Amino acid sequence: MKKILVATVKPFHPNAVESIREICSKAGYEFNLLEKYQDKSALLEAVKDANALIVRSDKVTSDVIEAGKNLEIIVRGGAGYDNVDLQAASKKNIVVMNTPGQNSNAVAELALGMMVYFARNQFNGKAGTELRGKKLGIHAFGNVGQLVAEVAQGFNMDVYAYDPFAKEADIREKGVIPVQSAEELYQTCQYVSIHIPANDKTKASINYDLMKRMPENATLVNTARKEVIDEEGLQKIMKDRDDFNYISDIAPDCKEVFEENYEGRFFFTPKKMGAQTSEANINAGIAAINQIKNYFENGDRTFQVN
């Protein structure tokens, strides 16, 4: 009997847990649940006899992988997977998957919600600006980027996108204007929404040179990862241009600098909230167990990331 472990410091929605339990039961799998654990030792103990592991933002480091002697597959419920040591998993021939698309709508709505909140001066009673007619650049046109475009078009924004991996025709089909480079995107758009992953090529890639190209009264929106921002460049642009604003789903390491010097020109959510909706949470959990089931029963590796 395959043993499935769901290990989450931040639990899945109860409906997601119940659905995972039900799918496991019907498939003849043993279901084990570890929630809100306070110490890593609890995860190390729980994973010992698991064949499959489902996590959210939990750190699946090399020692966790080493402790899981029977692990065959790890699924991160969500799009990002930088919390899983892919190299260590590959060495043990463990398949690692994510659940792309399940959180996309939640992230897209958050990005536009933060834009509205910030454009209206965080609802402080003072006159703000409107999004209608403004140029929005989408940096990476994947699942989230496409949904951001869809919502932004509802606000009658002019939407542009840069994605070297997307076909120009596919971007145009969505009613979005493709551009040829990140530089062109940033110099064209007053708003830029970032949706690139954090990897060796993208970390610190949103640098001073890109940011300084943005037009007057620029607003940079980050619902991706804080690591993609060059924080030295971010601090420099904030200092050099008093019309540059930064809103993010996760506070940068230099948060205190913003709090001390740039009141009214930034907004950070209290914690990363892109996937923090009931719908996204449920969707990601159910997708994770279904992918495990398809892998065990059909050898399906569609969403493998290692």
N, C-alpha and C positions, 0 to 999 in steps of 0.2 A: 504494500500500500504506500503510495506517494504521500509524503508529509509536507504540507504547505504552512509556512510561517508568515504571518502578517506582523511586522515589527515596526511600530510607529510611536515616536515620542508625541507627535501631534496626531491624534487618532483620525482615521477616516470617519466620515459621517456614519452614524449607526445603521442607516439604510444600506450603505456600501458594505459594511461588515456583514450584515445579515445576508446580503446577496452573495458575497464571497463564500460565506459559510454554506449557503444553499447549493451553490454551484459545486463546491467541493464534495458535499454529501452525495449529490446526484452522480458525480464522476467517480465516487469511491475513494476520494482522498481524505486523509486525516487533516483536520483544520486546527491550527494552533494560533493563538492571539497573544501578542505582547504589546501593551499600550502604556503610554505615559511612564516608561521606565526611567529611573533616575540615574542609573549607572550603566556604563558600557558592559560591565560584567554580566548583567542580566541578558543582554543581547548575545554575548559570547556563549552563554549557557544554553539559551533557547535555540540557537542556530545549529547546535551540535548534530542533531539527527534530521535536520530539515533537507528535503530534496529541492524545494523551491522557496524563495524568499521574496516577499513584497514589502517595499519600503516607500516612504515619501521623501522627506529631506534628510533622513537618517544617514549617518556616515557609515558606508560599507567599506571599511579600510581593509588592508591586507590581513590584519590579525582576525577580523571577522570572517573573512574568506577562508583563512587557514583553519579556523575553528569549525567551519561548516564542512566537515569531511564528506558529507553526502550531497552537497549542493550541486545541482545541475543547471539551475537557472535563477537569475535575480532580475526582478522587474521593478523599476523605479516608476511609481505612479505619478506621472507628470512628464513634461517635455525635457527638462534639463536632467543631466545624469552625471554632472561633475562631482557628485557626492559618492560615486561608486569608483573604486580603484579598478579601472578596466584592465590594466596590465596584469595585476595580481589575479583577476578572474580568468583572463585568457591563459595564463600559465597553468591554471587548474582545469582548463577546458570547460569553464562555466560560461554559459550564454548570458549576456546582459542585454536587457531590453528597456526601452522607455515606452510611454503611451502617448505618442504625439497627437495633438489635436484635441485631446480631451479637456484641456484647460484653456483652449484658445479663445473662446468667446468671453470667458471671465477676464482674461488679460486684456483683450481688446476693449471691453467696456470700461475697465479700470483706466486704461490709457486715455480714452476720451473723457471719462469722468474727471480725471485729474486736470485735463486741459480746460474743461469748463470751470472747474473750481478755481483754478489759478487765474484764468482770464477774467473772472468776476471778482478778483481780489480776495479770494478765499471767503467770499460772502461776508465781508467786514462792513458792509453798508456804504462803501464808496463806489463811484462809477467805475466800471471795468470796460472790457472790450468784448467783441463777439467773434466767434469762430467762422461765421459765414463769410465766404469770399477770401479767406486766408489760404495760403499755400502750405500744405502739409506734405512733408517728405517722409516716406516709409523706408527705413534702412533694413532691408531683408524682407522679401515678399513671400514668406511661407504661410503656414496656417494662421498665425496671429496677425501678421502683416496684412493679409487679404481681408480679414475681418475688421481690422482697424480702418482699412480703406472703405469698406462697406458702410460702417457706422459714420465715418467722416463725411461720406457723400450725402448721408442723411442730413448733415449740418450744412450742406452746400459748400464744403471746402473744395479747393482745387487740389487734387491728390497726385503726387508724383512718387515714383519708387525706384530704388536701385537694388538690384540683386543679380550678381554675376552668374548665378546658377538658374535663374528663371528666364524663360523665353520671352522676348519682347512682345510677341503676339499674344502670349498668355496674360501678360500684364495689361496690354491694351484691351483685351477681351473683358477685363473687369472695370473698364472705364477709367483706368489709371494711366498716367503719362510716364513711360519709362525714360530713365536718363542713363547715361553711359558710364558714370563714375560716381563715387561717393562725394568727390569734390563738387561735381555739378549739382548733386542733390542738396548739399549743405548751402551752397551759394544761392540756390534758387528759392529755398523754402524758409519761411519765418518760423514754422514749427517743424521739428524733425522728431520722429518716434523711432526708437531703436529696438530692433528685434533680432539681433544677431546672437549666436551662441557664444559662450566663453570657451575659447580654446587657445592653443599656442599662437595661432595667427591673428586672433581678434582681441586678445587681452591688451588693454591700453591703446587700442587702435583708434578710438575716438579721442583724438589729440587736439592740441591747441591749433594746429594748422587747419583742421577741419572746422572746429568751432568758430574760429575767427572769420571764416567765410560767410557765416550766416548773416542775413540781412538785419536791418535795424529792428529792435524790439524782439529779438530772437528768443525762442523757448525750446530747450532740448528736453525731451521726454524719454526716460529710461525705465522700461518695464522688463528689461533683459536681466543682465547681471552687472553688479557694480564693477567687476573686474575688467569689463570692456572699456571703461572710462580711464583715460590717463589723468589721474587726480592732480598731478602737478600742473598739467595743462588746463584743467578745469579751474583750479584756483587762480591761475594767471588770467584766464579770460574773464572771470568774475571780477578781478581787480582792474583789468584794463578797460572793460566795457560795462558801464552801469546800466546798459539796456539789455544785458544778457541774463537770462533766467534758466534755472535748472530744476526740473521736477522729476522725482524718481520713486520707484517702488521699493527701493532699498537705500538707506542712508550711506553715503560714502564714508571712508575712514576719516576724512577731514571734516566731518560733520560739525565739530566745534568751531572751526574757522568760519563756516557759514553762519552759525548761530551768533557769533561775535561780530560779524562784519556785514552780512548781506540780508538783513531783515526785509521781508517782503519780496525777495527775489528768488526764493526757493520754497519747495515743499517736499517733504519726505514722509512716506507712510511710516507708522510706528514699527511695523515689521513687514516682511515681504508678503504682499497680499494678492498677487496676481491670480493665484489659484484658489483664493479663499472665498469660494461660493459653495453652497450645498450641491449645486448641480455639477460643478467641475469635480468636486471631491468624490461624488458618487460615480460619475462617469469614469474617472481615472482608476478607481478601485475595481470596478467591474471589468474594465478593459484589461487590467493587469491579470486577473485570474483567468479570463478568457484566453489571453495570449499564452499563459502557462499551460492551460488545457490543450490548446492547439499545438503547442510545442511537444508536449508529452504524447499526444495521440496521433499527430500528423507530421511531426518534425518541422513545423512551420517556424521559420526564423525571420519573418517579415520585418519585425521591428528591432532586430539585433543591432547593437551599436558598438560591439567590440569585435 
